[in-house]
Amino acid sequence: MFSVVSNFVNYYDDLIYFVYEKHRQRKEDYQTKLKIRQKFYDILNNQLDNVQFDLYMVGSTQTQFSLRSSDMDLCMLVYDNDGHIDQRYRHDKTMAIKLLKSIKDILMKKFHLTNEINLLMNARVPILKIETEWNFYRLAVDLNLNGDLSIRNTFLLTFYQELDDRVAPLVIAIKSWARKNCIDSPFYGMLSSYSLSLMAIHFLQNIQPPILPLMQIELSSGSSTDDQQQQFDHIVDSGRLQENLDIFLLETRKKFHCQNHWSLGELFYRFIEYYQQRFDYHQTFSVRKLFDNRLSSSITGSSFIVIEDPFHYHNTASSVTLSSFITIMNVFNHTYSSLKCFTLSEQFFDF
């Protein structure tokens, strides 16, 4: 296939791979985060009375979509006496905040932290924000209670990045590009890291030939989305995440065979082109179904960009406002123009 980008494909490949190598999470970074997670677990397990829990590392750190400068997200699952997730901490915000305050006091005492640990009680999901250090390795940690949705999302993203070696480098390059162009902060009405990851997966499902399978078709042998959510709930409850991930990968590889051999440079070009031509406030981008230009979603409402969460179906880009939507579109348009004119360079990425 001939395309305008093919003339500079080697240059774009080298550039995207350079961005990936610059920003990808190193093995030593990941191992340090594991040690910090284990340290937190050991301290809390010794100090918290009558609380059965486990501590999961979730988000981009676990999916390998993490930039080196990214925070670490931890999810504490608290169990009831029957060994199931204790629903009280999900539905009773006061109860969750009380436990988080106890955790804050324990960690402050053990790590001698004062101004480096804060409890965000007014967030939709209360979060404990911690600044810590391990052998001079500074790290910001966000800890939440019973955020099992984050575990399901992490499982799904890990599943997709394991299917093809190009997924993680592409996502990291997209995140670096988004950060450089200041469109990666929901706090300022922009796109979240999770939304950017879903956008990349949706794109890789919709190009022809596709690189990744649709969630609802290949992931669970044609089962309904409700059945899939029950499967993921069971996986989270069981705690056997790696075992189930290996099974999902094996079954998917039996049915889905990628016939697309585009390079990283080509994929980045096509990603920018794809959304530059499709971003519209009438459209929904999902990893459960193919893109339909006539699609009208019940979650669209007044949203300017709709990126569907594959489990709870809410809009992960609901923070985008009219002004930030215009900013995001301007960034896509400017980058696309630069790609077509072969002027894309390191200055478009965060270094």
ZIDA-V216462 format. One record per residue. N is the residue number from 1. RES is the residue in three letters. SS is DSSP state (h for helix, s for strand, l for the rest). Layout:
N/RES/SS  N/RES/SS
This chain:
1/MET/l  2/PHE/l  3/SER/l  4/VAL/h  5/VAL/h  6/SER/h  7/ASN/h  8/PHE/h  9/VAL/h  10/ASN/h  11/TYR/h  12/TYR/h  13/ASP/h  14/ASP/h  15/LEU/h  16/ILE/h  17/TYR/h  18/PHE/h  19/VAL/h  20/TYR/h  21/GLU/h  22/LYS/h  23/HIS/h  24/ARG/s  25/GLN/l  26/ARG/l  27/LYS/h  28/GLU/h  29/ASP/h  30/TYR/h  31/GLN/h  32/THR/h  33/LYS/h  34/LEU/h  35/LYS/h  36/ILE/h  37/ARG/h  38/GLN/h  39/LYS/h  40/PHE/h  41/TYR/h  42/ASP/h  43/ILE/h  44/LEU/h  45/ASN/h  46/ASN/h  47/GLN/h  48/LEU/l  49/ASP/l  50/ASN/l  51/VAL/l  52/GLN/s  53/PHE/s  54/ASP/s  55/LEU/s  56/TYR/s  57/MET/s  58/VAL/s  59/GLY/l  60/SER/h  61/THR/h  62/GLN/h  63/THR/h  64/GLN/l  65/PHE/l  66/SER/l  67/LEU/s  68/ARG/l  69/SER/l  70/SER/l  71/ASP/l  72/MET/s  73/ASP/s  74/LEU/s  75/CYS/s  76/MET/s  77/LEU/s  78/VAL/s  79/TYR/s  80/ASP/l  81/ASN/l  82/ASP/l  83/GLY/l  84/HIS/l  85/ILE/s  86/ASP/l  87/GLN/l  88/ARG/h  89/TYR/h  90/ARG/h  91/HIS/h  92/ASP/l  93/LYS/h  94/THR/h  95/MET/h  96/ALA/h  97/ILE/h  98/LYS/h  99/LEU/h  100/LEU/h  101/LYS/h  102/SER/h  103/ILE/h  104/LYS/h  105/ASP/h  106/ILE/h  107/LEU/h  108/MET/h  109/LYS/h  110/LYS/h  111/PHE/h  112/HIS/l  113/LEU/l  114/THR/l  115/ASN/l  116/GLU/l  117/ILE/s  118/ASN/s  119/LEU/s  120/LEU/s  121/MET/l  122/ASN/l  123/ALA/l  124/ARG/l  125/VAL/l  126/PRO/l  127/ILE/s  128/LEU/s  129/LYS/s  130/ILE/s  131/GLU/s  132/THR/s  133/GLU/s  134/TRP/s  135/ASN/l  136/PHE/l  137/TYR/s  138/ARG/s  139/LEU/s  140/ALA/s  141/VAL/s  142/ASP/s  143/LEU/s  144/ASN/s  145/LEU/s  146/ASN/l  147/GLY/l  148/ASP/h  149/LEU/h  150/SER/h  151/ILE/h  152/ARG/h  153/ASN/h  154/THR/h  155/PHE/h  156/LEU/h  157/LEU/h  158/THR/h  159/PHE/h  160/TYR/h  161/GLN/h  162/GLU/h  163/LEU/h  164/ASP/l  165/ASP/l  166/ARG/h  167/VAL/h  168/ALA/h  169/PRO/h  170/LEU/h  171/VAL/h  172/ILE/h  173/ALA/h  174/ILE/h  175/LYS/h  176/SER/h  177/TRP/h  178/ALA/h  179/ARG/h  180/LYS/h  181/ASN/l  182/CYS/l  183/ILE/l  184/ASP/l  185/SER/l  186/PRO/h  187/PHE/h  188/TYR/h  189/GLY/l  190/MET/l  191/LEU/l  192/SER/l  193/SER/h  194/TYR/h  195/SER/h  196/LEU/h  197/SER/h  198/LEU/h  199/MET/h  200/ALA/h  201/ILE/h  202/HIS/h  203/PHE/h  204/LEU/h  205/GLN/h  206/ASN/h  207/ILE/l  208/GLN/l  209/PRO/l  210/PRO/l  211/ILE/l  212/LEU/l  213/PRO/l  214/LEU/l  215/MET/h  216/GLN/h  217/ILE/h  218/GLU/h  219/LEU/l  220/SER/l  221/SER/l  222/GLY/l  223/SER/l  224/SER/l  225/THR/h  226/ASP/h  227/ASP/h  228/GLN/h  229/GLN/h  230/GLN/h  231/GLN/h  232/PHE/h  233/ASP/h  234/HIS/h  235/ILE/h  236/VAL/h  237/ASP/h  238/SER/h  239/GLY/l  240/ARG/l  241/LEU/h  242/GLN/h  243/GLU/h  244/ASN/h  245/LEU/h  246/ASP/h  247/ILE/h  248/PHE/h  249/LEU/h  250/LEU/h  251/GLU/h  252/THR/h  253/ARG/h  254/LYS/h  255/LYS/h  256/PHE/l  257/HIS/l  258/CYS/l  259/GLN/l  260/ASN/l  261/HIS/l  262/TRP/l  263/SER/l  264/LEU/h  265/GLY/h  266/GLU/h  267/LEU/h  268/PHE/h  269/TYR/h  270/ARG/h  271/PHE/h  272/ILE/h  273/GLU/h  274/TYR/h  275/TYR/h  276/GLN/h  277/GLN/h  278/ARG/h  279/PHE/l  280/ASP/l  281/TYR/l  282/HIS/l  283/GLN/l  284/THR/s  285/PHE/s  286/SER/l  287/VAL/l  288/ARG/l  289/LYS/l  290/LEU/l  291/PHE/l  292/ASP/l  293/ASN/l  294/ARG/l  295/LEU/l  296/SER/l  297/SER/l  298/SER/l  299/ILE/l  300/THR/l  301/GLY/l  302/SER/l  303/SER/l  304/PHE/l  305/ILE/l  306/VAL/s  307/ILE/s  308/GLU/s  309/ASP/l  310/PRO/l  311/PHE/l  312/HIS/l  313/TYR/l  314/HIS/l  315/ASN/s  316/THR/l  317/ALA/l  318/SER/l  319/SER/l  320/VAL/l  321/THR/l  322/LEU/h  323/SER/h  324/SER/h  325/PHE/h  326/ILE/h  327/THR/h  328/ILE/h  329/MET/h  330/ASN/h  331/VAL/h  332/PHE/h  333/ASN/h  334/HIS/h  335/THR/h  336/TYR/h  337/SER/h  338/SER/h  339/LEU/h  340/LYS/h  341/CYS/l  342/PHE/l  343/THR/l  344/LEU/l  345/SER/l  346/GLU/h  347/GLN/h  348/PHE/h  349/PHE/l  350/ASP/l  351/PHE/l
